Amino acid sequence: MPRFMGFVRMEEGIGAPPQALMDAMDTYIGEQAAKGVFLDGGGLYGTEDAVNFVVRKGETSRVDGPYAESKEVVGGWAIMQYDTVEEAIAGQEEFAELHAKYWPDCSMVATMRQISDAPPEAAGA
């Protein structure tokens, strides 16, 4: 069964989601977990304590938050498993619709990507 990673990108600093969304998400995630679709996931704290390691031209540097230039951040993630890509797309749409219904003031992007089961080919191989 193909696995997928879903994540939510949204504007940082917009406040906590309304309780109605949290309640709807609890119900939705519980239903998806019972069907074996939702494997793991959760929300993320803001970027004030985030740590990035940046690699440029063979050099690694550490950059700690907060990041004043951040306009959109990843706010949550999930690992899901579906029988087909079409089912995964429908599930991600249903998830996004919960946000539209219960948090209409929120602007967000719900992204879904299939998880590769094979390591990538090395460059130049």
MARZA-816148 format. One record per residue (C-alpha): residue in three letters; x, y, z; residue number from 1. Coordinates in Angstrom, 3 decimals, always signed. Example, Ala and Ser with C-alpha at 12.3 -4.5 7.8 and 13.67 -1.06 7.14 Angstrom:
<pakols>
{pakol "Ala"; {+12.300; -4.500; +7.800}; 1} {pakol "Ser"; {+13.670; -1.060; +7.140}; 2} 
</pakols>
This chain:
<pakols>
{pakol "Met"; {+0.000; +0.000; +0.000}; 1} {pakol "Pro"; {+1.433; +3.377; -0.879}; 2} {pakol "Arg"; {+2.199; +5.721; +1.994}; 3} {pakol "Phe"; {+1.883; +9.488; +1.846}; 4} {pakol "Met"; {+3.072; +12.427; +3.858}; 5} {pakol "Gly"; {+0.667; +15.270; +4.289}; 6} {pakol "Phe"; {+1.662; +18.599; +5.689}; 7} {pakol "Val"; {-0.013; +21.924; +6.273}; 8} {pakol "Arg"; {+1.641; +25.229; +5.479}; 9} {pakol "Met"; {+0.124; +28.363; +6.907}; 10} {pakol "Glu"; {+0.938; +31.876; +7.951}; 11} {pakol "Glu"; {+2.765; +31.942; +11.249}; 12} {pakol "Gly"; {+1.378; +33.851; +14.196}; 13} {pakol "Ile"; {-2.317; +33.579; +13.294}; 14} {pakol "Gly"; {-3.200; +32.103; +16.657}; 15} {pakol "Ala"; {-4.542; +28.796; +17.796}; 16} {pakol "Pro"; {-7.153; +26.983; +15.727}; 17} {pakol "Pro"; {-10.742; +27.231; +16.952}; 18} {pakol "Gln"; {-11.985; +24.458; +19.230}; 19} {pakol "Ala"; {-14.545; +23.443; +16.578}; 20} {pakol "Leu"; {-11.702; +22.574; +14.181}; 21} {pakol "Met"; {-9.813; +20.670; +16.867}; 22} {pakol "Asp"; {-12.961; +18.652; +17.660}; 23} {pakol "Ala"; {-13.606; +17.941; +13.958}; 24} {pakol "Met"; {-9.965; +16.918; +13.475}; 25} {pakol "Asp"; {-10.135; +14.558; +16.463}; 26} {pakol "Thr"; {-13.171; +12.864; +14.921}; 27} {pakol "Tyr"; {-11.648; +12.761; +11.423}; 28} {pakol "Ile"; {-8.285; +11.408; +12.597}; 29} {pakol "Gly"; {-10.008; +8.823; +14.791}; 30} {pakol "Glu"; {-12.041; +7.587; +11.826}; 31} {pakol "Gln"; {-8.990; +7.498; +9.560}; 32} {pakol "Ala"; {-6.924; +5.665; +12.192}; 33} {pakol "Ala"; {-9.702; +3.087; +12.656}; 34} {pakol "Lys"; {-9.606; +2.421; +8.881}; 35} {pakol "Gly"; {-5.804; +2.028; +8.972}; 36} {pakol "Val"; {-5.267; +5.177; +6.874}; 37} {pakol "Phe"; {-3.836; +7.564; +9.476}; 38} {pakol "Leu"; {-0.556; +6.115; +10.761}; 39} {pakol "Asp"; {+0.983; +9.046; +12.639}; 40} {pakol "Gly"; {+0.987; +12.814; +12.723}; 41} {pakol "Gly"; {+0.710; +15.949; +14.775}; 42} {pakol "Gly"; {+0.987; +19.689; +14.986}; 43} {pakol "Leu"; {+4.224; +21.631; +15.223}; 44} {pakol "Tyr"; {+5.205; +24.482; +17.510}; 45} {pakol "Gly"; {+6.102; +27.847; +15.993}; 46} {pakol "Thr"; {+9.529; +28.656; +14.600}; 47} {pakol "Glu"; {+10.689; +30.624; +17.641}; 48} {pakol "Asp"; {+12.666; +27.574; +18.818}; 49} {pakol "Ala"; {+13.402; +26.098; +15.391}; 50} {pakol "Val"; {+16.940; +25.250; +14.349}; 51} {pakol "Asn"; {+17.996; +25.085; +10.705}; 52} {pakol "Phe"; {+21.234; +23.748; +9.312}; 53} {pakol "Val"; {+22.006; +25.397; +6.004}; 54} {pakol "Val"; {+24.406; +23.799; +3.517}; 55} {pakol "Arg"; {+25.864; +26.074; +0.855}; 56} {pakol "Lys"; {+28.930; +25.470; -1.261}; 57} {pakol "Gly"; {+30.185; +22.660; +0.956}; 58} {pakol "Glu"; {+29.801; +24.626; +4.202}; 59} {pakol "Thr"; {+27.292; +23.924; +6.976}; 60} {pakol "Ser"; {+25.988; +26.660; +9.235}; 61} {pakol "Arg"; {+23.406; +26.647; +12.003}; 62} {pakol "Val"; {+20.633; +29.243; +11.934}; 63} {pakol "Asp"; {+18.374; +29.464; +14.997}; 64} {pakol "Gly"; {+14.873; +30.939; +15.047}; 65} {pakol "Pro"; {+12.890; +33.065; +15.251}; 66} {pakol "Tyr"; {+12.830; +33.811; +11.545}; 67} {pakol "Ala"; {+11.455; +37.269; +10.879}; 68} {pakol "Glu"; {+11.348; +36.573; +7.149}; 69} {pakol "Ser"; {+9.074; +33.522; +7.583}; 70} {pakol "Lys"; {+5.670; +34.189; +6.133}; 71} {pakol "Glu"; {+4.489; +30.611; +5.754}; 72} {pakol "Val"; {+5.539; +27.683; +7.917}; 73} {pakol "Val"; {+4.727; +23.993; +8.224}; 74} {pakol "Gly"; {+2.144; +23.770; +10.997}; 75} {pakol "Gly"; {+1.453; +20.040; +11.062}; 76} {pakol "Trp"; {+2.179; +16.711; +9.402}; 77} {pakol "Ala"; {+0.712; +13.240; +8.949}; 78} {pakol "Ile"; {+1.756; +9.864; +7.568}; 79} {pakol "Met"; {-1.125; +8.119; +5.819}; 80} {pakol "Gln"; {-1.565; +4.895; +3.889}; 81} {pakol "Tyr"; {-4.109; +4.436; +1.112}; 82} {pakol "Asp"; {-4.875; +1.751; -1.447}; 83} {pakol "Thr"; {-4.646; +4.200; -4.357}; 84} {pakol "Val"; {-3.405; +7.677; -5.193}; 85} {pakol "Glu"; {-6.995; +8.692; -5.948}; 86} {pakol "Glu"; {-8.062; +7.743; -2.404}; 87} {pakol "Ala"; {-5.126; +9.728; -1.009}; 88} {pakol "Ile"; {-6.134; +12.809; -2.990}; 89} {pakol "Ala"; {-9.744; +12.504; -1.809}; 90} {pakol "Gly"; {-8.564; +12.144; +1.789}; 91} {pakol "Gln"; {-6.352; +15.223; +1.549}; 92} {pakol "Glu"; {-9.217; +17.221; +0.065}; 93} {pakol "Glu"; {-11.507; +16.140; +2.913}; 94} {pakol "Phe"; {-8.835; +17.238; +5.398}; 95} {pakol "Ala"; {-8.504; +20.653; +3.715}; 96} {pakol "Glu"; {-12.286; +21.075; +3.682}; 97} {pakol "Leu"; {-12.363; +20.690; +7.474}; 98} {pakol "His"; {-10.148; +23.765; +7.724}; 99} {pakol "Ala"; {-12.311; +25.712; +5.282}; 100} {pakol "Lys"; {-15.447; +24.856; +7.259}; 101} {pakol "Tyr"; {-14.218; +25.246; +10.835}; 102} {pakol "Trp"; {-11.470; +27.898; +10.423}; 103} {pakol "Pro"; {-12.542; +30.034; +7.458}; 104} {pakol "Asp"; {-10.174; +32.889; +8.411}; 105} {pakol "Cys"; {-7.167; +30.602; +8.038}; 106} {pakol "Ser"; {-5.195; +30.630; +4.802}; 107} {pakol "Met"; {-3.362; +27.347; +4.419}; 108} {pakol "Val"; {-2.005; +24.895; +1.892}; 109} {pakol "Ala"; {-2.501; +21.168; +2.508}; 110} {pakol "Thr"; {+0.157; +19.265; +0.580}; 111} {pakol "Met"; {+0.346; +15.526; +0.052}; 112} {pakol "Arg"; {+3.334; +13.658; -1.355}; 113} {pakol "Gln"; {+3.867; +9.961; -1.844}; 114} {pakol "Ile"; {+6.665; +8.447; +0.253}; 115} {pakol "Ser"; {+9.334; +6.674; -1.782}; 116} {pakol "Asp"; {+10.033; +3.117; -0.718}; 117} {pakol "Ala"; {+13.383; +3.041; -2.492}; 118} {pakol "Pro"; {+16.451; +5.175; -1.858}; 119} {pakol "Pro"; {+17.167; +7.780; -4.523}; 120} {pakol "Glu"; {+19.880; +7.111; -7.063}; 121} {pakol "Ala"; {+23.140; +8.816; -6.183}; 122} {pakol "Ala"; {+24.076; +11.750; -8.400}; 123} {pakol "Gly"; {+26.456; +10.629; -11.123}; 124} {pakol "Ala"; {+25.700; +6.931; -10.567}; 125} 
</pakols>
